[in-house]
C-alpha cells in the first residue's frame, strides 16, 4: 500500500496546542513508509520534519511549510533477554516506565513527568537536569534509525550525544532502541514521586512544552515575562524557564520568542532554545 500524503488541520501536533494546517502530512507506520516520505520530500523540494508526541516542538506559522512525518509506528515493548528491551520509538514514556517499574527495573524515572514518546526523548537525550547529569542514553544500548533514506543501527557509544543533544535530533527518523534496564529495589513508587514533584515545581496549568531554553539570562527572561504578562502566551509566573500558550493562533508565542531573542542579542547574552521551532 503506497504512502498516503494528506492535508492536516488541528491542534494535536504540538503540546502548545496551537491551531495549525499542513499541506503535506503523513502518518508513518513502517520503515518503508519512512523511506517513501523522505524520497517524496527530496523530489518535491520539501523540508521533512519528524514528529513524535509534540512535547518539544513549536510550529511558528499557522500554515506549516514543512512536510510533517508523524510517527505512527506500532507500539512495542519486547523483552529480548539479559535485562534488555526492544522498544519502538512511538511508545509513550509513561508506558515504558510503567513496564520497567512493574518488572522492578532501573530506568529514567525522572522523565515520568515528560509527555514525550521514546523517539523524541532519544533524539534530544532527555534528562533530569544539567546539575543532576542523568539522561536517557544512560540506559541505551543501540538505536535503529533512518537518515538520507538509509537505515542504520548504531550502538549508543557510536552516536554523538551530550546533555539534551544528539546527532539524531535533526533529519533522522528513529524506529526503535534497545534499552538495558538492570534489576532494582524500590522503597516507593518513583513514577508517583516524579509526578508529585512536577505538580509542585512545574506549571501544568496551560499548554506547554516544558523547559524553553537551556541557556539564557534570567534578568532578560523576567523582563520579557513582564512585557507579555497581559498576552495569552509568555513565561510562567511559577517557573521562569517555562513558556505557555493559551491562544489558538501561534502568533502570540512567536512574538514572545522573537522578543526574547532580540533582547538577548541586544544585550549580548547567550540564548539557546530547547524546543524545536519549525517553519
Residue pairs with C-beta under 8 A, 6 or more apart in sequence:
2 36
3 26
3 33
3 36
3 37
3 40
4 26
4 27
5 24
5 25
5 26
5 37
5 40
6 25
6 26
7 21
7 22
7 23
7 24
7 25
8 20
8 21
8 22
8 25
8 64
8 68
9 19
9 20
9 21
9 22
10 19
10 20
11 17
11 18
11 19
11 20
11 248
12 54
13 20
13 22
13 51
13 54
13 57
13 59
13 64
13 68
13 70
14 20
14 54
14 57
14 58
14 59
14 209
15 53
15 54
15 55
15 115
15 207
15 208
15 209
16 58
16 207
16 208
16 209
16 243
16 245
16 250
16 253
17 207
17 245
18 58
18 59
18 62
18 245
18 247
18 248
18 249
18 250
18 253
19 62
19 248
19 249
19 250
20 59
20 61
20 62
20 63
20 64
20 250
21 62
21 63
21 64
22 63
22 64
22 66
22 67
22 68
23 63
23 64
24 46
24 66
24 67
24 68
25 67
25 68
25 70
26 33
26 37
26 67
26 68
26 69
26 70
27 70
27 72
28 34
28 37
28 69
28 70
28 71
28 72
28 73
28 173
29 72
29 73
29 74
30 73
31 146
31 151
31 175
34 69
34 146
34 173
34 175
35 146
35 149
37 48
37 67
37 69
38 48
38 146
38 148
38 149
38 173
39 149
40 46
40 67
41 47
41 48
41 67
42 149
44 67
46 66
46 67
47 65
47 66
47 67
47 279
48 66
48 67
48 69
48 171
49 66
49 67
49 68
49 69
49 278
50 69
50 71
50 119
50 172
50 173
50 174
51 57
51 68
51 69
51 70
51 71
52 71
52 89
52 90
52 116
52 117
52 119
52 120
52 123
53 92
53 115
53 116
53 117
53 120
54 209
55 114
55 115
55 116
55 117
55 120
55 209
55 210
56 116
56 120
56 124
56 209
56 210
56 274
56 275
56 276
57 209
57 275
57 276
57 277
57 278
58 209
58 250
58 253
58 254
58 257
58 275
58 276
58 277
58 278
59 250
59 278
60 250
60 254
60 257
60 277
60 278
60 279
61 250
61 254
61 279
62 249
62 250
62 251
64 278
64 279
65 279
66 278
66 279
69 173
71 89
71 90
71 117
71 119
71 173
72 90
73 88
73 89
73 90
73 175
74 88
74 90
75 88
75 90
75 91
75 92
75 95
76 86
76 87
76 88
76 91
76 176
77 85
77 86
77 87
77 88
77 91
77 95
77 96
77 99
78 85
78 86
78 87
79 85
80 86
80 178
82 180
83 105
83 180
83 181
83 182
83 183
84 141
84 178
84 179
84 180
84 181
85 99
85 100
85 178
85 179
85 181
86 176
86 177
86 178
87 96
87 118
87 176
87 177
87 178
87 179
88 118
88 175
88 176
89 117
89 118
89 119
89 122
89 174
89 175
89 176
89 177
90 117
90 118
90 119
91 117
91 118
92 116
92 117
92 118
93 111
93 112
93 114
93 115
93 116
93 117
93 118
93 121
94 112
94 191
96 107
96 118
97 107
97 108
97 109
97 111
97 112
97 191
98 191
100 106
100 107
100 109
100 181
101 107
101 109
101 186
101 189
101 190
101 191
103 181
104 183
104 184
104 185
104 186
105 181
105 182
105 183
105 184
106 139
106 181
106 182
106 183
106 184
107 139
107 179
107 181
108 121
108 126
108 127
108 128
108 134
108 135
108 136
108 138
108 139
109 190
109 191
109 193
109 194
110 127
110 128
110 129
110 132
110 134
110 194
111 121
111 126
111 127
111 128
111 136
111 194
112 190
112 191
112 194
112 195
112 198
113 194
113 195
113 197
113 198
113 202
114 121
114 126
114 210
116 126
118 174
118 177
119 174
120 126
121 136
122 136
122 137
122 140
122 143
122 166
122 168
122 174
122 177
123 166
123 168
123 169
123 172
123 174
124 164
124 165
124 166
124 169
124 274
125 135
125 136
125 137
125 161
125 162
125 163
125 164
125 165
125 166
126 135
126 136
126 164
127 133
127 134
127 135
127 136
127 163
127 164
128 134
128 135
130 163
130 214
133 163
135 161
135 163
135 164
137 156
137 159
137 161
137 166
139 179
139 180
139 181
140 156
140 177
140 178
140 179
140 180
141 155
141 156
141 177
141 178
141 179
141 180
142 153
142 154
142 155
142 156
142 177
142 178
143 153
143 154
143 156
143 159
143 168
143 174
143 176
143 177
143 178
144 151
144 152
144 153
144 174
144 175
144 176
144 177
145 151
145 152
145 153
145 154
145 168
145 172
145 173
145 174
145 175
146 152
146 172
146 173
146 175
147 171
147 172
147 173
148 171
151 175
159 166
159 167
159 168
160 166
160 167
161 167
163 214
164 214
164 274
168 174
169 276
198 204
201 239
202 210
202 238
202 239
202 242
203 236
203 237
203 238
203 239
203 242
203 244
205 238
205 244
206 236
206 244
206 245
206 246
207 244
207 245
207 246
208 236
208 242
208 243
208 244
208 245
209 243
209 275
210 242
210 274
211 241
211 242
211 274
212 235
212 241
212 242
212 243
212 273
212 274
212 275
213 221
213 241
213 271
213 272
213 273
213 274
214 272
214 274
215 270
215 271
215 272
216 241
216 260
216 264
216 269
216 270
216 271
216 272
217 264
217 267
217 269
217 270
217 271
218 240
220 260
220 263
220 264
220 267
220 269
221 235
221 240
221 241
221 260
222 240
223 263
224 234
224 235
224 256
224 259
224 260
224 263
225 234
225 235
225 237
225 240
227 234
227 259
228 234
228 235
228 252
228 255
228 256
228 259
231 252
231 255
231 256
232 245
232 246
232 247
232 252
233 243
233 244
233 245
233 246
233 247
233 252
233 253
233 255
233 256
234 243
234 244
234 256
235 241
235 242
235 243
235 244
235 256
236 242
236 243
236 244
243 253
243 256
243 257
243 275
245 252
245 253
247 253
257 273
257 277
260 271
261 271
263 269
264 270
264 271
265 271
